Amino acid sequence: MRTYQNFIGGEWVSAASGKTFTNQNPADTREAVASYQQSGQAETAAAVAAAQAAFAGWAAMTSVARGRILSKASQLLEAKKSELAELLTREEGKTLAEATGEVQRSADIFRFFGGLSYTIGGQTIPHDLPQNLLFTKREPLGVVGLITPWNFPIAIPAWKLAPALVSGNAVVLKPASQAPAMSLELAKVLAEAGLPKGVFNIVTGDGRSVGGELATNANVAALSFTGSLKVGAQVYQQLAQRMARAQMEMGGKNPTIVLADADLDLAARLVAIAGFGLTGQACTATSRVIVEKSVAEAFTQKLIEKAKAIVVGNGLKPGVTMGPAVNAQEFKGNFDYIDIAKNEGGTVVYGGARLSDGELAHGFFMQPTIITGVTPQMKIASEEVFGPVVAVLAVENFDEALAVANGVDVGLSASIVTRDLKKAMLYAERIEAGVVKINQISTGLALQAPFGGVKKSSTDSFKEQGAGAVEFYSRIKTVYLDYSA
Ligand code: NAD
């Protein structure tokens, strides 16, 4: 078992209380993966103070010099890819292939922002008068707080941290307690790459006290949060009270529309990957399939065949294509939603059961699950499940499909499977979502493109990822210079 301390001011330190917590492997709960500090308000305030002390020196460096450290971190991450991927799988449960992809993605994110460091600057603007210079500068904010979820335990910290650091901010990160190892490993890599002490700090522990301190501490200039709507809404209010800059990215209820003209084999393949891949624990996972009635039965049969082919098991084992739920609470939540769906009139046409035979006895394993006969009023059609559960809704035509797709209060990712270019483009125009995929899985994002939701999926203030990510982590200053005299 690994043991981790908090990372504050460049030092590894224990929580004042002396208390720790331990995470079990969700594929085999008899294995303790790592223990962490059970920290609270005091440790978080200390981390903010350390970040504040380091800020001026870091901000004074050029973005190019900062970018060099990020590029170096990218190389170090890549060199540790297999070690980190295995640890990620042990702690969070996703398959080794999925974990390897996530670590590689994180290395790529640092490489991207390392290169972007050459472009971070302002703009010159024509002045009304001759011999006058009017220009903008991009400046860091100060200490930035990051609060991240467990489902992408290295990619999400990376996609917040890299733009925050290259912009010149000092950072305090609170990772989700279900999977903090990747963040702490990231701290080691950044220290080795030459990041000055105190520029990046990590505090593990209770969400309410560690996260609450980041939200309310007057020295935290801005906070970027990814997680559930319930917690995001609460943190947003705390930030609003002191008028701090906020970026909140929350869950979705992502639709894939399957039109009658679609290649149904392709549709079934895309829904199986986006609905059951990553054990359905992706914010962009397909959880609603909205299919035209004339092909609903044929599509469902093909999706069932895809679900049957999924090999559920320990993600470290070769051949396994779907790992366990992350913990007992999420596991139970999945079955609660299946029960509610059944009670509301849905039919489980595949899956719905726990898998506990043989090697699966000690993990949170379940079958990929398909529920048909779902109507928009049912809970399974409107609330995020965050597991491998796909609801199938049959509709008359494209217009009804679009209305159903838009009939929820969240809007993160949305896809459509069709050969009809006009309908595909109308969908792209009319769907209320931050990301639209045409003949593609609803999951999977290009790191160089903007990402974020609409409606209650996001505060919709600043996008994450892509070159524009630095906008949240920096502010524009406008400079007027008169050299006519
Ligand atoms: P969560 O909201 O339970 O926790 C998120 C983070 O907030 C954790 O670090 C947690 O410790 C912390 N936290 C908990 N209570 C807090 C409080 N009172 N104050 C401050 N911080 C607190 O979410 P989760 O279960 O870790 O993640 C799953 C959710 O994240 C899903 O809803 C998923 O859709 C969403 N998600 C969204 C995106 C996106 O980019 N939009 C990406 C991944 C996950």
Residues whose N, C-alpha, C, O or C-beta is under 5 A from the ligand:
A	BS01	NAD	I147 T148 P149 W150 K174 P175 A176 S177 G205 G207 R208 G211 G212 T226 G227 S228 L229 V231 V235 E249 M250 G251 G252 C283 S457
